[in-house]
Structures are given as C-alpha cells and as structure tokens.
Amino acid sequence: MENTRGVMIDGEPSPEPLIVRQFMPDGSITPMALRYPSGEPRGIVIIWPGFGMGARYYRPMAQELQSRGFCVLTSELRGQGSQTAVASRRSNWGYHDLASQDYPRAVARARQEFDHLAGGAVVGESGTSPTRLPVYLLCHSMGGQIASLYLTRPDADVDGVMTVGSGTPHYIRFSGREYKRLRYGAPIMQAMTFLWGYWPAGRLDLAGYGRQSRNHVREWAGFSRTGRLQPHHADHNYEEAMHEVTTPVLMTTCAGDRDCPPDSAMDLASRLPKAARFEFIDRRLGHNRWAREPETVADRLERFIDEIPTWSVD
C-alpha cells in the first residue's frame, strides 16, 4: 500500500517519517520529520537538536517514542542539518529569533498535523471544540537553552519540557579541558565572528559546530564568559521572565557528559525556580549517545509526563 501521508502502511506506523517544509520569516525552510503512532496518540513530542546537530541523528529516539504511542515532530535549529538558512554577514540570527519564531512555529505545525488525531471534543462556553493533544518538548543541549527562553513567551503552548545535556555554558561550571575551552576558546570564537560576520566551518571550527550565525555565537560566548544570556533585539527581559515560568521542566544530564556536567545543568535549572528540577541519569550515555540508545531517556520522559499533574520543584 502506498504511504501517501507518511502515517500507516497496512495498519502499522510507517518506518519512514513524513517530511514537511516549514517556511520561516527570514525566507529559510525548516524540514520537519513527522511520525504517527498506531492507535490514538498519547501526546505530541517535539525533538529539538543541539548546536551543529541535524535531525537525522535523533531518528532512533523518534522511532522509540513513536513505538510508545506518541506523535513525534523532529525539527532543526536554524542553519543546522537540512535547514536552509546559511549564516553570513547579512543572514544573522540569535537566541531571541529562535525562541520567538522557530519554536512557536514548530509547536503550531505539530498541532496542525497531529491534533486532529485526538479523540473526543471539549464543550465550553463558546461551544464544542476539538480536543487538543498535550505537547512536550524533548530538547538536547542548545535546544534546551532556547526552550527555557521560549517558555517565557506569552504564546508558549506546551505542557512540559525535558532537556538532556542542556545547561549554561558559563565556564565556572566546568573543569579540565572543557573549562579551558570555554574560558579561552569562547572569547576567540566571539572575536572571530566579529571579524568574519559569522562563525565559519572548517579548520578553525575545532568544536565541530559548523557554520553559525554571528549573533548566536556572540550571545553564547557572552553567556559562557559572564553567566548572563543577553539576546540581541529581545522584546522583553528573558532573564527576569524565566523566574515566573511555571511549565514543568525536567533538566537531566547523563553520566559521562563532559559537555554538560551536573553543575551546568543545575545552573540552568536554577534560573527557572518555579518550574525546573534537575536529575542525574546514572547511565553512561554521554552528551549525545542517549539519542542513539533511546530506551533510558524515553523511559524517563514517560515517567516525567506521568508526574506533570502533581509537578513540584520543592
């Protein structure tokens, strides 16, 4: 049977995702991979990658969540993977652009594609409206940093967020080689983006982030140096607004993760004092491998979703 929507083949979920194109305000296109479960979905999970990571890396995690009954949308950060934006002197973006444009559009697209699969309807004062599926973000590294800003926005429309390997890049939270890389390497990256107008890929890109936007790198480097995130062209004070977020957030880091040690993740969690708790996953999955060996994180995500109705940070 031909799979015309990427949904079902002979009554079973398609092994291949449906790829849809989301147009962004800057004219770029974000390809979003959609996966549909068999039966009525338990909710929607949107996977957000880390810096320099494409959506394909998270395929095992997306498949695992699909098999557990979730609709899954895997997006990409601007300029990463197959996303079409190319950083240059003229093409420039930062944390605020991603939090205020990319994340809301991914959530809206997920609702457009999946909400109709929910059974039943809600009866309210204005009449009957379709049931809306709960939406959860599963964010990796940089994806979780941006999610913490997205949650401060009035149009934030998610029921919970779990991050893996997301923390502040403030150098004082690190030790050894990572301390030196952030303490001395981040200012060099900041200076280079000022000279070039963007961060180039190639021999200079020792961290392997690939080509990156000037504002994004400068904001990240400033965050690393001072411990404060100050996005360019922000329409409100993100740091202050983070203190008022109440959407449940579980911030985790795995054993063996040198790019996000517990102190880094706990620092980011502390900036969402009414929302976030930190938890150490005592399995050696490092910074990235959890996405390729998904069972442990998928198990914790399921338990987190069950905990949301009684979530407390005390």
C-alpha positions as CSV (number, residue, x, y, z in Angstrom):
1,M,0.0,0.0,0.0
2,E,1.4,3.4,-0.9
3,N,2.1,5.6,2.1
4,T,0.7,8.9,0.8
5,R,0.8,10.7,4.2
6,G,3.7,9.0,6.0
7,V,1.1,7.7,8.5
8,M,0.3,4.0,8.1
9,I,1.3,1.1,5.9
10,D,-1.1,-1.9,6.2
11,G,-2.2,-0.8,9.6
12,E,1.2,-0.2,11.0
13,P,3.1,3.1,11.5
14,S,5.4,3.9,8.6
15,P,9.1,3.3,9.3
16,E,9.9,6.5,7.4
17,P,8.8,9.9,8.6
18,L,6.7,12.3,6.6
19,I,8.9,15.4,5.8
20,V,7.0,18.7,5.7
21,R,8.5,22.1,4.9
22,Q,8.0,25.0,7.3
23,F,8.7,28.4,5.9
24,M,10.4,30.8,8.3
25,P,10.2,34.7,8.5
26,D,13.7,35.0,7.0
27,G,12.7,33.0,3.9
28,S,14.5,29.9,5.0
29,I,12.9,26.5,5.2
30,T,12.9,24.1,8.1
31,P,12.2,20.5,7.2
32,M,10.2,18.8,9.9
33,A,10.0,15.0,10.3
34,L,6.6,13.7,11.4
35,R,5.9,10.3,12.9
36,Y,2.5,8.9,13.6
37,P,1.8,6.2,16.1
38,S,-0.8,3.4,15.7
39,G,-4.0,4.0,17.6
40,E,-5.0,7.1,19.4
41,P,-1.9,9.1,20.3
42,R,-0.8,9.8,23.9
43,G,0.5,13.2,23.0
44,I,3.0,15.1,20.8
45,V,6.7,15.2,21.4
46,I,8.8,17.8,19.6
47,I,12.5,17.0,19.5
48,W,14.9,19.9,19.3
49,P,18.6,19.1,18.5
50,G,21.7,20.7,19.9
51,F,24.2,23.1,18.3
52,G,25.5,21.7,15.0
53,M,23.2,18.7,15.0
54,G,20.9,17.6,12.3
55,A,17.5,16.0,12.8
56,R,18.7,12.6,11.4
57,Y,20.8,12.0,14.4
58,Y,17.7,11.7,16.6
59,R,16.0,9.2,14.4
60,P,16.3,6.3,16.9
61,M,14.7,8.4,19.7
62,A,11.9,9.5,17.4
63,Q,11.2,5.9,16.4
64,E,11.2,4.8,20.0
65,L,8.7,7.4,21.0
66,Q,6.6,6.6,18.0
67,S,6.5,3.0,19.1
68,R,5.4,4.1,22.6
69,G,2.3,5.8,21.2
70,F,3.5,9.4,20.7
71,C,3.2,11.7,17.6
72,V,6.7,13.0,17.0
73,L,8.0,16.0,15.2
74,T,11.7,16.4,14.9
75,S,12.8,20.0,14.0
76,E,16.2,21.6,13.4
77,L,17.8,24.7,14.7
78,R,18.2,27.5,12.1
79,G,21.2,26.8,9.9
80,Q,21.7,23.2,11.1
81,G,21.2,19.9,9.3
82,S,18.9,20.4,6.3
83,Q,17.6,23.7,7.4
84,T,18.3,26.1,4.5
85,A,19.4,29.3,6.3
86,V,23.1,30.0,5.7
87,A,24.8,32.3,8.2
88,S,26.5,35.3,6.6
89,R,27.1,39.0,7.3
90,R,23.5,39.6,6.1
91,S,21.9,36.4,7.3
92,N,22.1,36.7,11.0
93,W,20.0,35.4,14.0
94,G,20.3,34.6,17.7
95,Y,18.6,33.1,20.7
96,H,15.6,35.5,20.5
97,D,14.8,34.8,16.9
98,L,14.7,31.0,17.6
99,A,12.7,31.4,20.8
100,S,10.2,33.8,19.3
101,Q,9.9,32.5,15.7
102,D,11.2,28.9,15.3
103,Y,9.9,27.3,18.4
104,P,6.3,28.7,18.2
105,R,6.1,27.7,14.5
106,A,7.2,24.1,15.3
107,V,4.5,23.8,18.0
108,A,1.9,25.3,15.7
109,R,2.9,22.9,12.9
110,A,2.8,20.0,15.3
111,R,-0.8,20.9,16.4
112,Q,-1.8,21.4,12.7
113,E,-0.5,17.9,11.8
114,F,-1.5,15.9,14.9
115,D,-4.3,17.5,16.9
116,H,-7.0,16.1,14.6
117,L,-5.9,12.6,15.7
118,A,-7.2,13.2,19.3
119,G,-10.5,11.6,20.1
120,G,-13.5,13.4,21.5
121,A,-14.2,17.1,21.9
122,V,-14.3,19.7,24.6
123,V,-17.5,21.5,25.5
124,G,-17.1,25.1,26.7
125,E,-18.9,28.4,26.9
126,S,-18.3,29.1,23.3
127,G,-19.5,25.6,22.1
128,T,-17.8,22.4,21.2
129,S,-14.1,22.4,20.1
130,P,-11.8,19.6,19.2
131,T,-9.6,18.0,21.8
132,R,-6.0,19.3,21.8
133,L,-3.2,16.8,22.4
134,P,-0.7,17.6,25.1
135,V,2.7,18.8,23.7
136,Y,6.0,18.0,25.2
137,L,9.5,19.3,24.2
138,L,12.5,16.9,24.3
139,C,15.5,19.2,23.9
140,H,19.2,18.5,23.6
141,S,21.9,20.9,24.7
142,M,21.4,24.2,22.9
143,G,17.8,23.2,22.2
144,G,17.1,23.3,25.9
145,Q,18.7,26.7,26.4
146,I,16.4,28.1,23.8
147,A,13.4,26.3,25.2
148,S,14.0,28.0,28.5
149,L,13.5,31.3,26.7
150,Y,10.6,30.1,24.7
151,L,8.7,29.2,27.9
152,T,8.8,32.9,29.0
153,R,6.8,34.0,25.9
154,P,3.0,34.6,26.1
155,D,2.4,32.3,23.1
156,A,4.3,29.3,24.7
157,D,2.0,26.4,24.2
158,V,3.5,23.2,25.7
159,D,2.6,21.1,28.7
160,G,6.1,20.1,29.7
161,V,9.8,20.2,28.7
162,M,12.5,17.6,29.3
163,T,16.1,18.5,28.5
164,V,19.1,16.2,28.1
165,G,22.6,17.7,28.3
166,S,21.3,21.3,28.5
167,G,22.9,23.8,30.8
168,T,24.6,27.1,31.0
169,P,28.0,27.3,29.2
170,H,29.4,29.5,32.0
171,Y,33.0,28.4,32.3
172,I,33.0,28.3,36.1
173,R,30.6,25.3,35.9
174,F,33.2,23.2,34.1
175,S,36.6,21.7,34.8
176,G,39.6,20.3,32.9
177,R,39.7,20.6,29.2
178,E,36.1,21.9,29.0
179,Y,36.9,24.7,31.4
180,K,39.8,25.8,29.2
181,R,37.8,25.5,26.0
182,L,35.1,27.8,27.4
183,R,37.3,30.1,29.4
184,Y,39.6,30.9,26.5
185,G,38.0,29.4,23.3
186,A,34.7,31.1,23.6
187,P,36.2,34.7,23.5
188,I,38.2,33.7,20.5
189,M,35.0,32.5,18.7
190,Q,33.3,35.8,19.7
191,A,36.2,37.8,18.2
192,M,36.3,35.7,15.0
193,T,32.6,36.1,14.4
194,F,33.0,39.9,14.8
195,L,35.7,39.8,12.1
196,W,34.1,37.4,9.7
197,G,30.5,38.3,10.3
198,Y,29.7,34.7,11.1
199,W,31.4,31.6,12.6
200,P,33.0,29.6,9.7
201,A,33.1,25.9,9.4
202,G,36.4,24.2,8.5
203,R,39.8,24.1,10.2
204,L,39.1,26.8,12.7
205,D,35.9,25.0,13.9
206,L,37.6,22.8,16.5
207,A,34.4,22.3,18.4
208,G,32.7,20.9,15.3
209,Y,29.7,23.3,15.5
210,G,29.7,24.1,11.8
211,R,28.9,27.4,10.2
212,Q,27.0,29.6,12.7
213,S,25.3,32.9,12.9
214,R,27.1,35.9,14.4
215,N,24.5,36.9,17.0
216,H,24.0,33.3,18.1
217,V,27.8,32.7,18.7
218,R,28.3,36.2,20.3
219,E,25.4,35.6,22.7
220,W,26.6,32.1,23.5
221,A,30.1,33.3,24.1
222,G,28.9,36.1,26.3
223,F,26.9,33.6,28.3
224,S,30.0,31.5,28.7
225,R,32.1,34.4,29.9
226,T,29.7,36.2,32.2
227,G,27.0,33.7,33.1
228,R,24.4,36.0,31.7
229,L,22.4,35.5,28.5
230,Q,21.5,38.7,26.8
231,P,19.8,38.1,23.4
232,H,20.0,40.9,20.7
233,H,16.8,42.7,19.8
234,A,14.8,40.9,22.6
235,D,11.3,42.2,23.1
236,H,11.3,41.5,26.8
237,N,13.7,40.7,29.6
238,Y,14.2,37.0,29.3
239,E,16.2,36.6,32.5
240,E,13.5,38.2,34.6
241,A,10.7,36.4,32.8
242,M,12.4,33.0,33.5
243,H,11.7,33.4,37.2
244,E,7.9,33.4,36.5
245,V,7.8,30.3,34.3
246,T,5.6,27.5,35.8
247,T,5.5,25.0,33.0
248,P,7.1,21.7,34.3
249,V,10.7,21.3,33.2
250,L,12.9,18.3,33.9
251,M,16.6,19.0,33.2
252,T,18.8,16.0,33.1
253,T,22.4,15.1,32.2
254,C,23.8,11.6,31.7
255,A,26.9,10.0,33.2
256,G,29.9,10.7,31.0
257,D,28.6,14.0,29.7
258,R,31.7,16.3,29.8
259,D,29.9,19.0,27.6
260,C,27.2,19.4,30.2
261,P,28.2,18.3,33.7
262,P,25.7,18.4,36.5
263,D,26.8,21.9,37.7
264,S,26.0,23.3,34.3
265,A,22.5,21.8,34.1
266,M,21.7,22.7,37.7
267,D,22.7,26.3,36.9
268,L,20.2,26.5,34.1
269,A,17.5,24.8,36.2
270,S,18.0,27.3,38.9
271,R,17.0,30.1,36.5
272,L,13.6,28.6,36.3
273,P,13.0,28.4,40.1
274,K,9.2,27.8,39.8
275,A,9.4,25.2,37.0
276,A,12.6,23.2,36.8
277,R,14.1,20.3,38.6
278,F,17.5,18.7,37.9
279,E,18.1,14.9,37.8
280,F,21.2,13.0,37.0
281,I,20.8,9.9,34.8
282,D,23.3,7.4,36.1
283,R,23.9,5.7,32.8
284,R,27.0,6.4,30.8
285,L,25.3,7.8,27.7
286,G,27.5,10.9,27.4
287,H,26.4,14.1,25.7
288,N,25.0,12.6,22.5
289,R,24.7,8.8,22.7
290,W,21.4,8.8,24.5
291,A,19.7,9.8,21.2
292,R,21.1,6.7,19.5
293,E,20.3,4.4,22.5
294,P,17.0,5.9,23.5
295,E,15.4,3.5,26.0
296,T,16.7,5.1,29.2
297,V,15.7,8.7,28.2
298,A,12.4,7.5,26.7
299,D,11.6,5.7,30.0
300,R,12.3,8.9,32.0
301,L,10.3,11.0,29.6
302,E,7.3,8.8,30.1
303,R,7.6,9.0,33.9
304,F,8.0,12.7,33.7
305,I,4.8,13.0,31.7
306,D,3.0,11.0,34.4
307,E,4.4,13.3,37.1
308,I,3.3,16.6,35.4
309,P,-0.2,16.7,37.0
310,T,1.5,16.9,40.5
311,W,4.7,18.5,39.5
312,S,6.5,20.5,42.2
313,V,10.0,21.9,42.4
314,D,10.1,21.8,46.2
